[in-house]
Amino acid sequence: MQENDHQHGDESEGELASLLLGAGFALASLIILPAIAQRVGIGSSLTIALRGALMRAANRV
């Protein structure tokens, strides 16, 4: 019985880690990346491409 509870705890921790990582990627792609791109002077098409790459990475997690 304790083994089952331990396995459920591991799954829950993994889901939380995935959720936090996905939220971090979303925050980076929607807020941080455009701010840095504007500051550095990167064009909008490159910013959109980088945003797409970050969102694809978030979906793989």
C-alpha positions in Angstrom: 0.0 0.0 0.0 2.8 2.4 0.8 4.5 1.6 -2.5 1.3 2.7 -4.4 1.2 6.0 -2.4 4.9 6.6 -3.1 4.4 6.0 -6.9 1.4 8.4 -6.9 3.6 11.0 -5.1 6.3 10.6 -7.8 3.7 11.1 -10.6 2.3 14.1 -8.9 5.7 15.7 -8.5 6.5 15.0 -12.2 3.2 16.6 -13.2 3.9 19.7 -11.1 7.4 20.0 -12.5 6.1 19.7 -16.1 3.4 22.3 -15.3 5.9 24.7 -13.9 8.3 24.2 -16.8 5.6 24.8 -19.3 4.4 27.9 -17.5 8.0 29.2 -17.5 8.3 28.6 -21.2 5.0 30.4 -21.8 6.1 33.4 -19.6 9.4 33.5 -21.5 7.8 33.4 -24.9 5.0 35.9 -24.3 6.7 38.5 -22.0 10.4 38.1 -21.6 11.4 37.3 -25.1 9.6 40.2 -26.8 11.0 42.6 -24.2 14.6 41.4 -24.8 14.1 41.4 -28.5 12.9 45.0 -28.5 15.8 46.0 -26.2 18.4 44.3 -28.5 16.7 45.3 -31.7 15.8 41.9 -33.1 13.2 42.0 -35.9 9.7 40.8 -35.3 9.9 37.8 -37.6 12.9 36.4 -35.7 11.1 37.1 -32.4 8.1 35.1 -33.7 10.3 32.3 -34.7 12.0 32.2 -31.3 8.6 32.3 -29.6 7.5 29.3 -31.8 10.6 27.4 -30.8 10.0 28.0 -27.1 6.3 26.9 -27.4 7.4 23.7 -29.2 9.9 23.0 -26.4 7.1 23.6 -23.8 4.9 21.0 -25.6 7.6 18.4 -25.5 7.8 18.5 -21.7 
